[in-house]
């Protein structure tokens, strides 16, 4: 008899959350792998804005923009005690709890339950998800994987109530745990199971895995060591598959998209085959890799939003935190993009805020610098991530509650600096409204 799996993307519990092309790509890959190996699969994404049971119960849902981004359905819930001094409302983002229970109650009993996780400080949503699943399927083993499980494995094993916690990439570990599951490799994966959704505003794609940089604030080298990339044909065929599904927007999830030596050839094929899809780069592109030719190809291939990683306009600070871009390289890239035909509303730059090394005055200068180029800046709030240099410098340890990793509270900043940063956020917001 075929095995049955239940795959769950849990709620987000936080002060803020936004569907910025947010899908659990690893879980969707796993769903396809299981189906290819004759498993029966049930899938529930708690963040699915179009689940039919949700649509039956809720009269009005948040709107989405032309590229598929938008707010999640959300409900205010009690704050954890550790946040009692923080003034904002704490919310459960995703389907209401009663809808979740209604959906789960109608499902057949699975042999295995797979739960993913993302930000370390979102673990309360993971825990509540597992708690409810255990009520309905008390004898079914729960496997917890994903980013939180990898970065905080001891915390997850001690408190999550999952039967197994999988750290890192699951290729070999899952097949060791579940003998019926054959090993799989990144470069030979089936397409993610986006067909499990009832409606899609967008899809997401990976052309490569890993990153060639080692920034002070980033955990990618620990999460996905090394750098692997797919063939041009495999990427193009996947994009055409999504086109056949009627999908109009695709977000590239690569951590170092332009470092993929096949990326230029992928663009060539998109242009040659006249594939009409809007492409987006939410993870931030490295300006150092840009040329005029590459920029031209991206425009012709259908990129609609370009997000650049700048972090700071200070050359001295770049040497401390990443050393991956100079101010001159950034300015040159903006020129390339504008010459190619991208307008000011399509070009965005990420600026890092909340990292102790970047003092408030430097943040303000960086905001003004980006604004002067006639493009849109975004403040990326720093979160101390375990196993990164930035985390170690804050003197956090494995016993620190992951709730304190939350970038909303600006961990690692003293109170006077925190207040200055909050004022700078308000300044940035006012400046954005004049754009």
Buried (B, 14 or more C-beta within 10 A) or exposed (E): EEBBBBBBBBBBBBBBBEBEBBBBBBBBBBBBBBBEEEBBBBBBBBBBBBBEBBBEEBEEBEEBEEBBBBBBBBEEBEBBEEBEEBEEEBBBBBBBBEBBBBBBEEBEEBBBBBBBBBBBBBBBBBBBBBEBBBEBBEEBBBBBBBBBBBBBBEBBBEEBBBBBBBBBBBEEBBBEBBEEBEEBEBEEBBBBBBBBBEEBBBBBBBBBBBBBBEBBBBBBBBBBEEBBBBEBEBBBEBBBBBBEEEBBBBBBBBBBBBBBEBBBBBBBBBBEEEBEBBBBBBBBBBBBBBEBEBBBBBBBBBBBBBBBBBBBBBEEBBEBBBEBBEBEBBBBBBBBBBEBEBEBEBBBBBBBBBBBBBBBEBBBBBBBBBBEBEBBBBBBBBBBBBBBBBBEBBEBEEEBBBBBBBBBBBBBBEEEBBEBBEEBBEBBEEBBEEE
